[in-house]
Amino acid sequence: MGRRIESLKIPGPVGLLEALLEEPEDREPVAAVLVCHPHPQHGGTMHTRVVHRTARGLRHAGAVVLRFNYRGVHLSEGSYDHGIGEIEDARTGLKFLRGRYPDLPYAVAGFSFGSRIALKLAVDYPEARKVIAIGYPTKYPERGYLLDIRVPKVFVQSTQDEHGPREDFEPFFAGLPEPKEMIWIEAKDHFFADNLEAFEEAIARVGPL
């Protein structure tokens, strides 16, 4: 059974959004997950290596995964909107995914800038099974929304993350309400350099449910 993959153009708030829908290679999906990519103004796309590995790990755990490019990225129409429009793009992607798989439980995930998008999205979707925040950047002071998330929060962080260093991240995580989980991956930087295999394995273990 080969990997089922579909390239899409999803109608979004300001135009079409380029997206990629991938089902598991070896089974029918047991859950659906939206994955959000890192900052579009710093080269982030749905094909960023960590995003690709996240999608593959989740597929190995039985999830169908939707990746998409925010407005203004590659073939997605529109332009960068300082995180505001990007949340609406993510909401559009999640609505599409839930419409395609209405009977499946769902989760949201994101890397770096995308982790903030996913966490903000989770505030409005308390029925989601979990939110997976990868490489969360601790430099942003806006954190109040995290107190409103009712779904389980799973943080996956590199031990040498320059944008979310351990000495900043640990007290940040300690202050978050339950349910929550923290996974540290021994790696050289924010992008899990030299240990993407361990990162992907961790994502597969976390899974969508």
C-alpha positions in Angstrom: 0.0 0.0 0.0 1.7 3.2 -1.1 1.5 6.6 0.5 -1.6 8.5 -0.5 -0.8 12.1 -1.2 -2.9 14.9 -2.7 -1.8 18.4 -3.7 -4.5 21.0 -3.0 -5.5 24.6 -3.5 -7.9 25.4 -0.6 -10.0 28.6 -0.8 -8.8 30.8 2.0 -9.7 34.2 3.5 -7.7 36.2 0.9 -7.2 33.6 -1.8 -6.1 30.1 -2.5 -3.9 28.3 0.0 -1.4 25.7 -1.3 -1.6 22.5 0.7 -0.5 18.9 0.9 -2.7 16.1 2.3 -1.0 12.8 3.2 -2.6 9.6 4.5 -0.7 6.9 6.3 1.3 4.4 4.2 0.1 1.2 5.8 -3.4 1.7 7.2 -6.6 3.7 7.3 -6.1 6.9 9.3 -7.2 6.9 12.9 -7.0 10.7 13.4 -6.4 13.9 11.4 -3.7 16.5 12.2 -3.1 20.0 10.8 0.6 21.0 10.8 1.6 24.7 10.8 5.0 25.8 9.4 7.5 28.3 10.8 7.8 32.0 10.1 7.1 32.8 6.5 9.5 35.8 6.5 12.4 33.7 7.6 12.1 31.0 4.9 9.4 28.9 6.6 7.2 26.7 4.3 5.3 23.5 4.6 8.4 21.8 3.2 10.7 22.9 6.0 12.6 19.9 7.1 11.2 19.8 10.7 7.6 20.2 9.3 8.2 17.3 6.8 9.5 15.1 9.6 6.6 16.1 11.9 4.2 15.0 9.2 6.0 11.8 8.6 6.1 10.9 12.3 2.4 11.6 12.6 1.6 9.5 9.6 3.6 6.6 11.1 1.4 6.9 14.1 -1.7 6.6 11.9 -2.7 10.2 11.2 -3.8 11.8 8.0 -1.8 15.1 7.9 -2.6 18.4 6.2 0.3 20.8 5.7 -0.3 24.2 4.0 1.5 27.4 3.1 0.3 30.6 4.8 -0.8 33.4 2.6 2.0 34.8 0.4 4.2 31.7 0.7 5.1 30.0 -2.6 1.8 29.4 -4.4 -0.5 30.6 -1.6 -2.2 33.9 -2.5 -2.1 37.0 -0.4 0.7 38.5 1.7 2.1 38.2 5.2 -0.2 39.4 8.0 1.9 39.5 11.2 0.4 36.3 12.6 -3.2 37.5 12.5 -4.1 36.4 9.0 -2.0 33.3 9.4 -4.2 32.1 12.2 -7.2 32.5 9.9 -5.3 30.5 7.3 -4.8 27.7 9.8 -8.4 27.8 10.8 -9.3 27.4 7.1 -7.0 24.4 6.8 -8.5 22.8 9.9 -12.0 23.4 8.7 -11.1 21.7 5.4 -9.5 18.8 7.1 -12.4 18.2 9.5 -14.8 18.4 6.5 -12.8 15.8 4.6 -12.6 13.5 7.6 -15.7 14.3 9.7 -15.6 11.1 11.7 -12.0 11.2 12.8 -10.7 12.8 16.0 -8.2 15.6 15.3 -5.2 17.5 16.6 -3.1 20.5 15.7 0.7 20.9 15.6 3.2 23.5 14.6 6.9 24.3 14.5 8.4 27.6 15.8 6.1 30.4 14.6 3.8 27.6 13.7 3.7 26.3 17.3 2.3 29.7 18.4 -0.3 29.5 15.6 -1.3 26.0 16.6 -1.5 26.9 20.3 -3.7 29.9 19.6 -5.9 27.8 17.3 -6.3 25.2 20.1 -8.0 27.8 22.3 -11.0 27.8 20.0 -11.1 24.0 19.5 -11.4 22.4 23.0 -12.6 19.2 21.4 -9.2 18.6 19.8 -7.3 15.7 21.2 -4.0 17.6 21.7 -1.8 20.4 20.4 1.8 19.6 19.7 4.1 22.7 20.0 7.5 22.1 18.5 10.4 24.5 19.0 8.2 27.0 20.9 10.0 30.5 20.8 10.1 31.8 24.4 11.1 35.4 23.3 7.5 36.4 22.6 6.0 38.1 25.7 2.4 37.4 24.6 1.5 34.2 26.5 -1.9 34.9 28.1 -3.7 32.8 25.6 -1.9 29.7 26.8 -3.9 29.8 30.0 -7.1 29.3 28.0 -6.1 26.0 26.3 -8.1 23.1 27.6 -6.7 20.4 25.4 -3.5 18.4 26.3 -0.4 20.4 25.4 2.8 18.5 24.2 6.0 20.6 23.8 8.9 19.1 21.9 12.1 21.2 22.2 15.7 20.9 21.3 18.1 21.0 24.2 20.1 23.6 22.3 17.2 25.7 20.9 18.5 29.2 20.5 15.0 30.6 20.3 13.6 28.7 23.3 16.7 28.0 25.5 16.3 25.5 28.3 17.0 28.0 31.0 14.0 30.1 29.7 11.8 27.3 28.7 11.7 25.3 31.9 10.2 28.1 34.1 7.9 29.0 31.3 6.6 25.4 31.1 6.4 25.1 34.9 3.9 28.0 34.9 1.5 26.4 32.4 -1.7 24.7 33.5 -2.2 21.0 33.1 -2.6 18.9 31.0 0.9 19.2 29.6 3.9 17.2 28.6 7.5 18.2 27.9 9.9 16.2 25.6 13.5 17.3 25.2 15.5 16.1 22.2 19.3 16.2 22.3 20.1 18.3 19.2 22.4 21.1 18.2 19.9 23.9 17.4 16.3 25.1 16.9 16.0 22.8 13.8 17.0 19.7 15.7 20.3 19.5 13.7 22.1 16.1 13.9 19.1 14.4 15.6 16.1 14.7 13.3 15.7 10.9 13.5 15.2 11.0 17.2 12.9 14.0 16.7 10.7 12.1 14.2 10.6 9.0 16.5 9.4 11.2 19.4 6.6 12.7 17.2 5.5 9.2 16.2 5.4 8.2 19.9 3.5 11.3 20.8 1.0 10.6 18.0 -2.3 12.3 17.3 -4.3 10.8 20.2 
